[in-house]
Each structure stands twice: as structure tokens, then as C-alpha cells.
Amino acid sequence: MQLLPPQKWHELAAAHAERADTLTAAHRSRRAAGERHAIEDFLYTYYSTRPATLRRWHPGADVGLEPGPGDPAPQTAWRWYATDSDGLVWLDVDRFLTHRGEAVRFIRRLLSATASRPAFVGCFGLHEWAMVYRQGEHRHPLPLRLGQAGTDAVVESHPIRCSHFDAFRFFTPQAEGLNRLRPTRATQPDMEQPGCLHAAMDCHKWAMKLGPAVPGDLALDCFELARDVRLLDMRASPYDLSSYGWPAVKVETPQGKAEYVARQRSFAERAAALRVRLVAVCEAMLSQGSVAT
């Protein structure tokens, strides 16, 4: 176990809180004013992200925090942590696995399987278009760039190939039959692929599921990727984002498709690196814990 003296973990925790506050500042300001944001609210509603939770720094599963004189680590009062008679604090891996071992094993299996496949980058973000296909009412109070008829025409003139269940389940009933794949929750580990934008955003979800086992820098890296991917997801959608000052990535055109694929590949690379780190977190806990097998 790596031991951190008080000065070091204070510095790491303070830097983490500052970075988290910067990442969530706009959301917190809007929330205080009662304002909504069609792009960024997704990170907090769909993923149930709480800025206060994101702000909380965790050292990781293999790090112990040494106390200073009259200065115990705040983790002494946090769930899943253990403290010895000398005030040393660390994550109680066995207790965490007793309650969440099944989730840890699932996350390791899913992320490892996703990483083992080649990236497919020919979907062009059409899942968002399939979510409004032939619908009079939409999830976001924004106009459609091409109108309803134009949006429907794009869906009908392109092959739809969505492998991500949590995107597919929001397809309109009329669009479901147009998808070439049939992802389900049960087949999720067999179908997710590393080029998928939603699979990249989900690195944030899995980091939150792993909770205190994830070092603070990795948790914020996952959140930051989800934020960046979400912006592309909406810019490539059928919605008109001009009210937010963002131009569309017009995936209905050859130029828009090329831009989307280039950004998709870049995000896939970032997500691949994060998956490696998240899998390492899972494997470290499962190898340490006596209740892991």
C-alpha cells in the first residue's frame, strides 16, 4: 500500500476540488437560477451526477492516508473506509466487494470486452435522429434543424446501426425496426464497441459505480470525456443548437460525416485509455479482496 503524508493528500484533495468546481461551475450556476441546458443537463440527470460527489477526492484502493497531528483524513467518516488505531485510513476493499463485488466483476467484463473489439465509426450519430423519428413531441425544447419531415428523410435514407442498448431503448417505436442490430441489456457485454459515443460517455458511469476505488484524477478524466462527447452528440443531432452558439455537425452531408468520424476516432482513443485504467481498478480490487472470487 502506498502511504501519503498529510501535506500530500491535502494538496491532491484541494487540486481535485478546484478542478471539479471548474468543471461543474456553469451547471451549478444554472441550477441556482432555475435554468435548464439541453446539452449539459444530460450529464447530471441521466447519469445522476452530483457536483458534491464529483468534488470528493478519493485516493484509490491501494493508498493509505496518514494522519497529521490533530488532522485526521476526512475519509475516516466516509463509507467504505477503514481506520486503524494509528489513524491510518484506507479503502476497505473486502467490505466494498461484499456489497458491490458483482458490479465490479460486471464492469471489468464489459469494459474488457468493449476494448477487445475494433472501433466502428460508421453510425454517424444517427441514434439521436432515431429518437425523434416520426414524433410530434421531442425530449428537448429545441427546433429540429431540418424540420420533422426533413429529419425523417435523413433517418430513412441512411442505414441505422446502433449497438448501444441505452441509446437504442430511446428509439421511437417507428425507428426500432430500422436498426440493423437488436441490443439488449443481457447482450450489452457482447455488443458494445469502442467507437460508440455512448460507450465513451459511459466511462463516467462506470467510474461512479466503482466510487471510492477510483482515484480522483481518473474520475474527473471520465467526467470530462463525457462532457466533451455529449457536446458532439448534440451537435450531430437533428436539434438546432444555434441558441447555445454551437454550429451543427451536419451528418446528413459528406463534410459533416467526415467531421463526425474524425472527432469520433479522437474520443475513442481517449475512452480506450480510460477503460484500461478502469479495468485496472477492478482487477486490483478483485486481486486484493478475499471475497473477490
N, C-alpha and C positions, 0 to 999 in steps of 0.2 A: 504494500500500500504506500502510495506517495503521500507524504505529510507536508502540509502547508502551514507555515507560521502565520500568526495573526496579521502582520503587516501585508503579507502576500494575498491572503484571501480577502482582506478588506479592499485592497486595490482592485482585485478581479471583480468583486461584487459591485463596487462603485462604477467601474467601467461598464459592466454589464447593464446596470440600471440606467446609466446615461444613454447607452445605445438603444435600449428598449424604449426609453421615453422618447427618443428621437423618432423611432420607427412608428410609434403609436400616437404621436402628438396631434396630428391632424384629426385622427379618429376621436380622440378624447375631447378635442375642442368642439367638433361637430356634435358629439353626444351631449355635451353640456348645453349646447344651443338647441338641441332637439332637431338637428338636421340629419338628413339621410344622404347616402352616397351610393349610387348604383354599382360602382366598381369595387370600392374598398370594403363596404359593409359585409360582403360575402365572407371575408376573412374572419369576421367576428361573429357572424350569425351562423353560417353553415358549419364552420369549424368550432364554434362556441369558444373562441379565443377571448380570454380576459386579459387586458393590459397588465393588471396587477400580477397575474400568474406569470405572464411573459417576462415581467420585470424581475422576478425572483430568481436569483442565481443559484445554480446547483454545481457542485464541483465534479460530479461524475461518480461512478460506482466504485472506483478504485483509489479514491482520495480521502485522506483524513484531515480534519481541520483542528489544528492545535489551538487551545485557548490562550489568551493573554491574561495578565493579572486583572481580575475583575472584568474580563472581557470574553465571555463565552460566545461561541459562534451561534448566530440566530437559529441555525438548523437544529439546535437542541430541542426546540419546541415544535419542529415540523414533523409531519407524518413520515414514516418510513425510516427515520434516522435513529441511530443508537448513540449513546454517550457512555464512556467508561468512567471509572472513579477519578481519573485524572483530568476529565473534561474533554478528552479527545472525541470528536464527532465524526461519524461516517454513515454512509447509507447501509442499512441493514438489508442486504441482498436477499437473505433467506426469507425474511418477513415479506419483502416486496414480491418475491416469486410465489410465496404461499397464496397471495391474493391475486397476482397478475401473471403468473407463470404461463398460463395458456395464451394470454395475449402476447407475451414476449416471444413465445415459440411461433405463433402465427405471423407476427411481424417479421421475424427472421426468415420464415419460409417465403412469405410474399415478396419481400424486398430482394431476397436472393434469387427467386425465380424470375422476377422482373428484370434484374440485372443480367441474367443469363441469356436473354433474347436480344436479337437485333432490333434497333430502333426503326419503327415505321413512321414515316413523315409525310404520308400521302392523304391524311384525313382533312387537312386544310381548315380545321376548326369548325367543321360543319355540324358538330353536335349542338352548338348554340343555335344554329339555324333550325335544326330539327326540333328544338324545344319550343319554337313558336310557329311551326308549320301548320297552316290552315287553322289558326287560332285567332279569335277576335280580341281576346284579352291576354296580356303578357305579364311576366313576372316583374318587369321593370317599367316605371312610368316614363319611358323614353320612346320617341317615334322610331319606326323602322326606316332605315336609310332608303330602301327600295320600295317601301310600302308593302302591304301584305301580299298582293299578287306577285310583285317582283321577288319577294323573299321566297314565296312558294316555288316560283320558277327556278330559282337557284338550287333549291333542295331537289327538285325533280330532274334537274339536268346534270347532277353530279352523283357519283357513287358515294354512299354513306357507309363508312367502315369504322364504327366506334367500338372499341374494345373495353372501355371502362364502365363498369356497371353503374357507378354513382353518377355518371353523366347520362347513360342510356335510360336509366329509370325516370328521367325527367323529359324524355321524348314525348311529343304529343301522340295520342293513340294512332293518328293517321300516319305518323312518321316511323313508328316502331317497325312496321313491316318493310320499310325501305332500308333498314340497316342490314348489312350483309352478315353481321355477327349477332350472336344471342348471348351476351354476357349475363351472368347471374352472380349472386353473392357466393354461391357454392363454388363456381368456377373462377372466381377472381384471381387466385394464385396461378391458374393455368392460362389466363388470358391477358393480364396486364403486361404492357410493353413499355420500354424506357423512352420512346418518343412521345408518349401521350402527355399532353399538358396537365391533365388532371392527376395523372400518376406523379408528376413532378410536384404539383402543389401538395399532394398528399404526404410528401416527406414531412411537412409541418404537422399533419395529423398524427403520423406515427411517432414523431418526436414528442408530441404532447401525451400520447398514450404511454410512452416509456417514462415520462415525467422526470423524477429526480435522478434517474440513471443517466440522463442526457446532459453532458456538460453545457454550461450556459452559452458558450460561443456556437456550439452546434445547433442548439435550439433556435438561436436568433438567425443563424445562417439559413435554416429551413424556413423560418417565417419570412425572411427577406426574399427568398426564392419564390415562395408562394405569392407574395405581394407583386413581384415583377411579372410572374407568369399570369396572374389574374388580369393585369393590365393588357397583355397581349390577347388573352382570351376574349376580353370585351371589345378590344379594338378590331378584332377579326370577326366579331359577331354581327348580326344584322342591325343592331341598335345604332342610332345616331348619337355619338358622344361629343358632338360639337359644343354642347352646353358645358362640358367639362374641359374644353380646349384640346381635346385629343382627336387627331385625324384618324380615319378608318384605315385598317389594313384590308384592302378590298380583295378578299379571297375569291371573289367571283371573276377576277381578271387575272391574266397571266402574271402581271407585275406583282399583284397582291399575293398570289400564291408563292412566288419566289421569295418575297419578303418574309412571309409567314414561315416557310420552310427553313430559311436561314436562322430566324430567331428561335424556331423550334429546336433546331440542332444545338444551338448555343445553350438553351435551357436544359436540354437532355444531358449535355456534358456536365453542367452544374449539378443536376439531380443525381447523376451517376456517382459523383464524388461524395455526395451526402449519403446516398444509400450505403456506400462502403462503410462510412463512419457509423451509421445507424446499425448496420448488421454487426459491426464490431462491438457496439454497446450491448446488443443482445447476446452475442457469443461470450463476451466477458462475464456477463451476469450468469448465464447458464453454465459456464465452466466453474464459476466461483461457488454458486449456490448448492447446498447439499440437498435441496428439494427440487433440483432442476430436471432430473431425468424422469 
